[in-house]
Amino acid sequence: MKAYKICMGVLLSLAAIASVSIATIHHHKFVIEETTVNRLCGTHNIITVNGQFPGPTLEVCNGDSLVVEVLNSGRYNATIHWHGIRQLRNPWADGPEYVTQCPIKPGETYTYRFTIEDQEGTLWWHAHSRWLRATVYGALVILPKPGTTYPFPKPKLEIPILLGEWWNRDPISVLQQALFTGAAPNVSDAYTINGEPGDLYSCSSQGTVKFLVESKETVLLRIINAALNQQLFFSLANHKLTVVAADALYTKPFATSVVLLGPGQTTDVLFTADQAPGRYYMAASAYATAQNAPFDNTTTTAILEYKSAVKGVSSRPVLPQLPRNNDTATATAFTTQFRSPSQVTVPTEIDESLFFTIGLGLVNCTPGPQCQGPNNTRFAASMNNVSFVLPRQTSLQQAYYQNIPGVYTTDFPVVPPVRFDYTGNVPRGLWQPSFGTKLHKMKFGSSVQIVLQDTAIVTTEDHPVHLHGYHFYVVGQGFGNFNPGSTASFNLVDPPQRNTIDVPVGGWAVIRFIADNPGVWFMHCHIDSHLAWGFAMAFIVENGYGEWESVQPPPADLPKC
């Protein structure tokens, strides 16, 4: 992977430097194009950025600005989302198609302009157009401001680790087939580390990624789960990992032998190369929680090799002990260790108390080629029984700020329309959602609490839910149905902050944040098959008072539908 690594590259003018601290403006050009690659015994044409898979790593400093011109030379509409960047007052640069912008059509361009404001750590960028993100993604590394450093000893080596999924078919055709038939999509053929499946797959040993380290040096792994549809366990054989950050937010350090990441999540871990000089696998495999649902049960690997290992010795690397694919106990033990590094200020007086049921559904239809889900149905997904329908004639953001009528309504239900035993035996009459483009409007500065409740409709499942434009405190999680009495056990002292939360299988999670970023912001499951089925909603956060609490004007080159 090519990395752009300039923290002090393009400086502001002398006049600007005199009035503000030194910052950098990074100019990049992304060309979305078709590229031929060899994987798993075959040659495949995939959509990439700048011919790279994964795409280029962008390395910037906290406080820097980016100007990224995107030229779509591919055959599909496309957008780029800067996952985890708050985009303060600038939703026009956020990227989800038909939410904050219309897609960039083939042959057209759009320039994303945004500033990193008080964020540092590991994020990533990816296509936010159907399943293009299967191959259109890359790391976004935010270093501390010049003159500052990490809240832990500076590592000798930093390595982005991008976990992905690979299909031997065009991922867009896999999605189209699923949407046509109403059935679940075909599972992936492999997982990847930095674009390579690893040598446990046929025809894949030559391209296996290898990382070289010196004995005793400290290494920082910036792990990103870019997989389309799968939570993943990750481990490094014989090495103890120390978690120091997640979703570009520092954490209270804790030791672990295994890391769990939902799609969209990032985790930074330190390790010391303190083992006998040799070769060790880092590996990832599925954490699969949906009952009786097929999944890719393969394992992707890369090799960590000590430079002092005996030359010419090609011994097989040591393989780590990964958890079982359904090991919820290990997943829970990992996620419950996250804490903020110190005491934080959590909203306690709640203005917006929201309760969202989340999960799958089935739509009744006439038996035929388009009703190949269970018992002649079609799969769907929803929040509070509303399966989200994206507009096509304009984006939600443009419709709101340009007062375009008939695009959406603001009656998204703030509680489930019907109360039921969410994780128990759900009556079949509740399995079919309604469809609509429903949003929820909030005042600027509101303190918000959202209960995310998994349901047993079709199956309980661990769902990674991502909120655009914000990070939030995870004040509580548990299994079964949420009980308002659970608030007594909330962590209001040092809860972790995230931008993507894995809601436990058959359980719930409670998040809190201040609605201090105006705009239209998407909230959705980061399992892309679920997003395609309607597992999403959007918030309108109204402007506050004055320029610094209001959305910036739209850019002149904003794409048109």
N, C-alpha and C positions, 0 to 999 in steps of 0.2 A: 504494500500500500504506500502510495506517495503521501507524505505529510507536509503540510504547510506550517512551518514553525518559526514565525516571526512575532516576537512580543514587542519589539521596539522598531518596527520596520518603517512604516510611512508615518512621519511625524506631522503634527499640526503646524500651521503657520506660526511665525515668531510672535505675532500679535496674539494668537490664540494661546500659545504656550505661556505668555505673560499673564493671562487671566485665569487659566485652569492648569491643573496638573497635567503632566505629559501623558498623552494617550496615543493610541495607534489606530489607524483606519486600515483595515485589511480588505483589499480588493481581490475578488476571485471571479472566475468564470466557470460555471457548470454547464457542460454540454450533455444533455440527456440523449443518448444514442444507442444504437444496437451494436453489440460486440460479440464476437465468437470466442467461446472458451471451451476447454476440454475438462470434463468432469465425469467420473463414474463410467468409464469405458465409452464415452461418446462425445461428439462435438455438438455444442448447443449455442444458439443465438439468444442472448439475454439483453435486457435493457440496463445500461450502466450510466454512471456519470464520468465523463472524461475517459471512457474506455477502461475504467478500473472497477474491479470487484473484490472486496467492497470499495466504495468510493474514497476520495481523498480525506485524510484526517485534517481537520482544521484545528490549529493550536493558537489560542489567543490569550490575552490577559484580562482579568477582571477590570472593567472600565473601558475596554476597547470597543470599537465599532466595526461592523462588517458590512460590506457592500458586495452582494453576490448576484451577478448577472446570470440568469438561467435561460439558456437557449434550448428549446425543445426540438431536437432533431430526430426524435423517435416517432413511432407510429400511434402512440396513445396520448390522450390528454394527460397532463402531469402537473403536480405542485410539489414543493418542498416544505416540510415542517421541521422547525428547529426545536426538537423535543426537549421540553424543560425550560427553555428560555422564557422568561416571564413576559417579554414584549410589552413593557409598561407603556400604556397609552398608545400602543402601536399594534393593534390586532391585525392590521393590514399585512404585516410581515409573518403572521403565524403559520399560514399555509394550508389548512385542511380545505379541500375543494368543496365548493358550494356552501361553506360555512363562513370563512373570512374572505374568500376570493373565488372568482370563477377560475377554472383550470387554465393552464398555459397550453394552448392548442399546438399541434405539430407545426413547426416552422415559425413559431412566435417566441417572444422573450418577455421576461418579467424580472425586475431587479429588486431583490430583498435588501432592505436597509434597516439595521437595528443595532442597538448598543447593549453590551453586557453590563447590567447594573447590579452590583453587590451579589454576584454569583461567582462561584469557583468550584472546580471539580470536573467530573466526567458527565457529559451529556452526549447527545448524538443528533444527527439529522437524518431524515428519511422522506421518501415520497409519501404523500398523503392522498393518493388517488388509487382507489380500488386496491389491487394486490401488487402494484408496482414496487412497493417497498420490499418485496421478496429479494430483489437484487439492487435496489436503489437506496443505499444507506451508507453512512460513514460516521466516524467518531468526531465529536466536538469537545476538545479539551480546553478548559478554562484554568489558566495558571493564576496564582496570586499576583496582585499588583506588584510592579517593580518596587523593591525595597521591603517587601513583606515575604513571608514564607509559609509553609504548611504548619499546622499545629502538631506535627510529629516530625521525627528526624527525616531530613531530606534523603530520599532513596538515590542510589547510584544509577539506577536504570528504571525507566517507566515504559510499560508496554500496553498499548490498547489491545484488548481481547474482545473481538466482535463475534458473538455466537449467532448463527443463522440457521435457516432451513433451506434445503435445496430440493427442487423438483426437476425431474428429467423432461418435463413438459413445460411449455410456456405457462407460468403461474396465472396469467390472465385467462387462459383457456380453461384452467382448472376451476377458477372462480365462475366463469361463464357457464360451465357445465353444471356446477352445483346450483347456481341461481335458476337455470332453466329447468332442471329436474326437481328442484325442491329438496334434494337429498343433501347429506353432509358431503363436503368436498373430499377428494382423495387426499390421503395423508402424504407428507413429504417422503422423498426417497432417501434423504440423509440430513444430518445436521452438519454444520460447518464451524470451524474456527478460523477467523480471518479469511473466509471464502473457500477454505479447503476442507473436505470431509475428514481427512486423516487416513492412516494406513490400516484401519480395521475394515475398510470397505475395499471391494474389488477395484483394481485399476487406479488406486488412489495413493499409493505409497510415494510416488515421485514428487507429488505436489504437497506432501504433508509439511505443515509449517513447523519451523524449528527456531527456538530462541536460545541464544548462547549467553551464559552467565559466568561470572568469576566466583570462585569459592569465597564465602563469607560476605559477599556484597548483599545489600538490601535492595529489593526489587518491589516496585509498585505496579500491580496489575489493575488496569482500568477496564473492568468487565462490563460489557453491554449485551443485553439480550435483545438482539434484533430479529429473533425468530418471529414468523408470522402468527403462529397459532399455538405455541407450546411453551409452558413453563419449563425451566431447565435447572437441574442440579449440576454444579461445577465443582471439581476438586483437582488438586495437584498432588501426585503420589509422594508420600513420605515427608511432605512439608506442611508445617502449621501456618495457617493463614490468619492474619489479623485484619478485621474489617475496620476501616477508618472513615468511610464516607459512603453515601448512597444517594442517587439522584442529585448529585452535585451539592450535597449538604453534608457537612462533617458530622460524624457520630462519635459517641463515647466508644473508644476502641474495645473490641472483644475478639477472643480467639475462637477459631472454628476449623474444622477439617473439611467442611462442605459449605458451599454457597448456593442459595436458591434465588433465582431471578425470574420474575414474570416478564412476558414480552413488554418492552418499553423501559424496564428498570435498569439501572446501572449500580454497580457496587465496586468500590475501590478497596483492594486488599494489599497489605504488605506481607512479604515473607523474606526470610534470610536464607541464602543458599548455603546451608550448613550441613548438607548431607554428603555422603561419600561421592567423590567425583564420578559421574556417570550420566545416564540418560533416564529421564522421568517423564511419564505422560501427564499432561493436563488433559482432562476429559470432561465431557458434558453429555447428559442423557435426560430423558423426559421425566418430569413430574406430572403424571396424568391422573386426574381425579374424576372425570366423568364416567359414570358406571356403564359398562358394556359398550363403550365407544372405542373404535379403533384409533390407534396412535402409532407414530413412528417410534419403534422401540430399539432403534440403533444407537450407537455411541460414537461421537466425534472426538478426535484426539489431535493434539499437537505435542511437540517434543521439547522439553526443557533439557538442554545439554550443557554440562559444565565444560568450560574451555580447557580445564586441566585433566579432563578424562583422557584415557590412553588413546592415542591416535590410531586409527585403523581398526579399532575394535567396534564392531557393529552389533553389540549385544542388544537384545530386545528391551525397550524401555520398561520400567516398572509401571504397572497400571494401578491407579488409585481405586479404593473401595467406594464405589458410588452407591447411594441409597437405592432401595427398591423403587420402582416407578410409582408405587402408590403409598410411599412412606410419608404420610401426613404428620406423624409424630416428629420425624426429623425436620420437616418443613416448618412446623410450629415452633420447635425448639430453637430454630435459627431465627425466625422472624421476631419472636418475642424478646430477643436480646437487644434490639435496636433502642437506643436512647439518644437524645440530644447531648452534646458535650457538657452542657451546664444548664442551669435553670432558665426556662424561657417564659415568655408572657403569652399565655393561652387565653383566648376569649372565654369569658365565663358568663357574661350577660348576653344571651343569645337573642338576636332579632329574627333570624330565619331558621326555624327548626324543621328540617325536611327529613322525610322517611322514604327511601327508595327501595322497592323490591327489584331485584335484578335476576336475569337468567333467561332460559330458553322458553320456547313455546312451539306449538304446532298449529298450522292453519288448515282447516278442513277444506277439501276441494274434490272435484270430480275425478275419479280414478283415470289415469292416463299418463302420458310421458312427462307431464309437468307436475305430477303428484307422487313422487317416488320416495317421499319420507316415510316414517313409520305408519303403517296401516293407511296407505294412500293419503298422506298429508304432505304439507310442506313445512320445513323448518322455519322458525322465526325466532327472534329474541326481542327483549323489551326491558324497559324501566317503568315501574308502576303501570304495567300492562299496556304501555304505549310503545309500539314498534315505530322507530323514528324513520321518517321519509325525508331524504334530502331534496331540496328544490333543484330545479334544472335551469330555470330561466334567469336566475340571478343568484347571488350568494345571500345568506342570512344577514351578514354584516352590511352589505350594500342595501338590502331591503329595509333594514332598520334605519340607517343613517340617511337614506335617500327617500324615506317615506313611500316605499313601493308597496301598495296594498296587495292582499291576497296571497302572500308568500308563506306566512306562518301565523300562528295564534300564540297568545301568551297564557294559555290555560293548562300548562303542564301540571298534572296533579302533584301536590306536595306531600301527599300520603297515598297509600294504595287505595284504589277505588273500592276494593272489598278486602276486609280483614279475613285472614285464614291462617291455618297452621302452615307457615311458610316452608318449613323443612320437614313436614310430616307427609301424610297422605293427602295430596291436593286434589280436590274434585276436578274431574275432567272438564267441567264447564268453565274452569278458570284457565285452561291451557291455551286458549286462543286469544292473542292480544288484539287490541284495536290498532289502527294505523293512522299516523298523523305527523305533522310538523309542528310540534308544540314546544314552546320555550317557557322559561320562568324568568320574570323580571325582578331585579333586586336594586335597592337604593345603594349608591356609593357609600362605602364605609360600614355597611351592615356586617354584624358578626353572624357567622353562618355555622350551623351544625348539620351534617348529613349523616344519617344512618343508612349504610348500604347493607341490605339484607339479601343473602342468597336464598333461592327457592328450590324446591324439589320438583318443579315442573319439568318434565322429561327426565332430568337428572340434576342432582346437586353438583356443583363444580366450583373450583377455585377460579375466580375471575380477576384479572388485573385491570383495574379501572383507572384511567388517566384523565386528569383535569387540566385543560389547556389554560395558560395564562397565570397559573397560580402554583405555589406549593402550599401544603397544608399540614397541620398536626394530626397524627394518628393517636387519638386519646384512648381508644379502647378497641379490643377485638375479642371474639369468642365464638363458640359453636352453638348450634341450635337457633331458636328464635330470640331476637333481641328483647330484653326485658328492661323497661325504663329504670328498674331498680339497679341495673348494672352501672349506672352513672357513679355509684359510690366507689366503684373500683377503677374509675378513669384515672389515667396518669395526667395530671394537670401541672406537673412540676417539670419534667424533662422528657416529654414525649418526642418521638422522632418526627422529622419533617420529610415528606415525600412529594413527588408529583404523580406517582403511579402507585396504587395500593392493591396488593393481592388480598381480595376478600376471601376469607377461609372457606373451604368447601363445606357446604351445609352450615354456614355460620354468618357472622356479621362483622363489620368494621365501622367505627365512628370517626369522622374527620371534622376538624374545625379550621376556619380561616376567616380573615377579614376581607370583604369584597372591596378592595382598594385599587383594582385595576379595571377601568371602564372598558366596555366592548362587548362583543358577542363571543362567548367562550364555549367550546365543545367539551362535553364529558362523555366518555365512551369506554367500552371494553376494548383492550388492546389485543385481544384475540381477533384477528381480522375477519375470520369467518363469522363471528358473532356481530361485529360491526356491520358487515354486509347484510346481515339479517335484521338489523334495526336496533341493536343494543347501544343506544346513544340518546342524548338530549343536549340542550344548549341553554346557557344562562345569558341573559342580557343584564349587564351591570351598567346602570345609568351613569351619565356624567355627574360629577360633583360640582364644586364651585371653582370657577376660574380655570386657567389654562392647564395647570399642573394636576387637575383632577378630571380632565376631559380628553377624549380621544383626539389624536392628531388628524388633520385632514387626510383624505386618501391620496396616494401617489398618482401622478398623472398617467403612469403606464399600467395601472391596475387592469388585469385582463378582463375582457368582456365575454359574456356567455354567448 
